[in-house]
């Protein structure tokens, strides 16, 4: 039985700032963004590692009335990192 992939938004403060820099500028609460991304990403797990053609999973969500696009990468069989989150 495989372990479910845990979703993170960066693995250190710099990566976390990188993930949220655009949504922070728009004034969207990080909690709302996280909730929307996790709800969208969860049904697509597990993501393959390594990803086909080294391409990220790209999803689109709405948070606080703003359409956002995010990139998620399977770091390992147990971890998915959400990177850049931008307004679509």
Helices and strands as residue ranges (DSSP letters): E 6-8, H 13-26, H 30-42, G 52-54, E 57-63, E 66-76, E 79-87
